[in-house]
């Protein structure tokens, strides 16, 4: 069975931020809950581009402050 978009985004977030997977919920705020620093937001975009083999408009994702928003955006972009 293919991984869902949510599972793939979670895998990238867990790897980049070095947090346990169970800590990454749809409500998890990247900075407040997961400890993401500003440079890591750029790294996250690059890692998601690599995972999904596509280019992401940084302006569109700038407003994604929590994991659920990022998943919803990637779901929309992937189709």
Secondary structure as the mmCIF struct_conf table of DSSP 4:
data_model
#
loop_
_struct_conf.conf_type_id
_struct_conf.id
_struct_conf.beg_label_comp_id
_struct_conf.beg_label_asym_id
_struct_conf.beg_label_seq_id
_struct_conf.end_label_comp_id
_struct_conf.end_label_asym_id
_struct_conf.end_label_seq_id
HELX_LH_PP_P HELX_LH_PP_P1 UNK A 2 UNK A 4
HELX_RH_AL_P HELX_RH_AL_P1 UNK A 5 UNK A 17
TURN_TY1_P TURN_TY1_P1 UNK A 18 UNK A 18
HELX_RH_3T_P HELX_RH_3T_P1 UNK A 21 UNK A 23
TURN_TY1_P TURN_TY1_P2 UNK A 26 UNK A 27
STRN STRN1 UNK A 29 UNK A 29
TURN_TY1_P TURN_TY1_P3 UNK A 30 UNK A 34
HELX_RH_AL_P HELX_RH_AL_P2 UNK A 38 UNK A 52
TURN_TY1_P TURN_TY1_P4 UNK A 53 UNK A 53
BEND BEND1 UNK A 54 UNK A 54
HELX_RH_AL_P HELX_RH_AL_P3 UNK A 58 UNK A 61
TURN_TY1_P TURN_TY1_P5 UNK A 62 UNK A 63
STRN STRN2 UNK A 66 UNK A 66
HELX_RH_AL_P HELX_RH_AL_P4 UNK A 67 UNK A 78
#
